[in-house]
């Protein structure tokens, strides 16, 4: 059947039609990448189930159920904006910074990953609190309060020294942009998610809050117990040793 359709319709296709299909395919693919790791797929699945129930109620003339779901779909545009507000904001902030054909990644250097791991473990062993933000596509500066511009070549010695208690800029987060230490002493928005563990400290909540708004990867060292955690796309992984941290960084970055 498919071959017959192509045989009958292929001569009718223009090169502009093929270009149109290619552009739409690329757009869909890039949007799927941008929503990867977010709650968007689950929400879309939930909306699909609601649509099926709505169609079912209309087909079998279940008037009360159909009326309820009809009111939902009448306000679907507003509902979608409310449900996807954080994802929409994050995607729009990335569109201007993302290459739509290839992903430019500044964190592929194994030596850089190794230095991040060594810095985090060194701070953890001394129970020195730290919050390290690895900026990716989305610009995180709009979510940072204050901060000191460093814009220096990254070294593990410099990163470690920033968080030592004797440093005047040890409090707050360090933002690493394109492999360089860009900002220090930044204050980030705290997560307001209802699912957030109330026992989390300020650093963990700040890391989680930024990861909910951007695609940044946040690394947290607890000064209370020396544990290392990472936050990405609104999710957090706790109690990482050096091997697990290395593996997680390679996977996420």
N, C-alpha and C positions, 0 to 999 in steps of 0.2 A: 504493500500500500504506500509506504513512504517513498519507495523508488518511483512508483507511478506518479506521485504528487510532484516530486522533483522533476520528472521527465516532462510533465505538463506545464509546470510553473517556472522552471529555470530560465527558459527563453524570455520570460516576462520581467525577470529581475534586472534592474539597472545597477551599474557600479555604485551609484549613490545609495541604493538599498543595502548593498553589502557593507558600505562604509557606515551606514546608519546602524546596522546590526552589530558591527565590530565596536562602535563607540558605546552602544548600550551595554554590550558584554563587558567591556573594560570598566565602565562605571559601576555596574553591579558587582563585579569582582572586587574593585577597590573599596566599595562600601561594605562588603562582607568582611574584608580585612580590617577596616576601621572599627567594626562592631565586634570583632573577635575578642572573646574574653569578657564581654559586657553582658548585661541582663537582657539586651535587646532580642536575641533569638528566642529566649523563653517567653518574653512578653508577646512577641509575634505569634508564637505557638498558641498561647492562651487566647489571643484575638481570633486565630483561625478556628479554635474549638468553639468560641462564641458564635462565629459566623456559621458554623455547621449546625449548631443548635437553633440559630435563627432561621436558617433554611428549612430545617426539620419541622420547626413549629409552624412555618408558613405552609409547607406542603401538606401537613396533616391537620391544618386549620385549628391549631391550639391557640385560640385568640388571646388569652391572657398572657401566656408566655411570649407570644409573638409581639404583643404590644409593649411588653417590658424591654425586649431586645431591640425593638424598633426605635424606642427612645434613646437607647444606647448608641445605635448607628446614626441617628440624627445628629448626635453631638460627637461623632467619632473624631473629627478634626481637633476639637478642643481637648478631648480625652488623650489623643495621641501626643499633643504638645506637652501635656502634664506628665504623661508616662515617660516620654523620651526626652524631657528637657535637658537632663545632664548629658545624655549621649549626643543630642543635636548640637549642644554647645561645644562638646569636645570634638565632634566631627568637623564642624564649621571652623574651629580654631586650627585644625590640622590641614584643611583643604589648601590653604595658601602656602603651607610649608612643606607639603608632601609631593614628591614626584609621583605622577599617576601611572608611570610605566615601570619604574624601578625604585626600589627602596634604598635610600642612602642611609647607611648605618655607620656610625663613628665608633662603635664598640666591638669591632671584630678582632682587634688586636689581642692575642692571647696574653701578652705581657701586661696590658692594661687590666684585663680581668684578674690576673694573678695579683697585681698590686692592690686592687680593690679588696680582694679576699684577705691579703696579708694585713692591710690597714684595719679592716673590720675585726679580724681575729686578734690583732695586737691590742686594739682598744677594748675588746671584750675581755681579754685576759687581765687587763688592768681595771676593769669595771668603769671605764670612762664612757659616758653616754654620748651617742652620736646619731645624727640623722643625715644621710647622704641621698641626694636626689639625682638620679641619672636621667636628664632630660632627653626625650626622643623626638618625635615629630611635633607635638604640641608645645607651644611656648608657655612655660610655667610662671613667667615673671608677673603676669597679671594676677596670680594667686599668691604671690609672696608679698609680705609686709616688711618694709624697711630692707635691710640687707646691705652688705658692704661689697662693692665690686672688687673682685680680685683679678679676674681674667688672666690667669697664669697657666703656664704649662703644668700638666698634672704630674705630680710625684707622690708616692706613698708617704714620704717623709713630711711633705707640706700638708697633705690631707690629715695625717695623724696629729701633727702639731697644732692644727686649728682647733681641734676638740679638747686639747689638754686644758685642765682647769686654770692654768696660769695664762692662757691666751685670752686677750680682751674680746675676742669674737667667737669664743667657744660655744656660747649659748645660741641655739637655733640650728637651722639646716644649712648644709652646703649644697649648692647646685652645680652639677657638672654638665657642661654643654659642649658637645662635639669633642669630647676627650680633654677639655680644659676645665680647670676650676674657675667657674665664672662668678658665683656669688657665695658669700658666707654670712652667717648670723641672720638668716631669713626666718620669718615666722609664717607658718602655713595655716590654711583653714582647717579647723578640726572637723572630723567626720560627725555628721548628725544622724547617721543611719541608725535605725531602731535595732538592727542586728549587731551593732557594735558592742563588744564586751565592755561592761562598765568598769572592769578592773584594769583596763588598758591605761597606760600612762599617757602624758601629753604628746610625747614623740610618736607613739604608735598611732594615736588618734589623728595627729597631723599628717602622718604618712598615709594613713588610710584615706583621709579626706582629700589629699592631693591626687591619690591614685583613682579616686572616684570621679574627679573632674578632668584629668588628663591621662595620657598614656605613659607618664613617667614611671620609672621603676624606683621605689624608695627602699633604702636599706637602713635598718634601725639597730642600734646597739643599746641594750638596756644597762643603765648604770647601777640598777638594783641587784641584778643577778648575772650580768655579763652575757646574757643570751643575745643571739643575732636573729633578726627577722627580716623578711622582705614583704613589701606590699605592691600589688599590681592589679589594676582594673577592679579596685574595690575589694580585693581578697588579700588575706595575709597568711604567710607561712611562718611558723615560729620554730625556735630551738634548732637552728641550723648549725652544723659543724662546718669545718673548712671545706670538706669534700662536697657536702650537700649544697653549701653556698656557691661554690664554683660551678657545680652542675646547674643550679637554678639560674645563675647569671648567664651562662652560655645558652640555656633554653629560652629565657625571656628576651635576651638581647640579640 
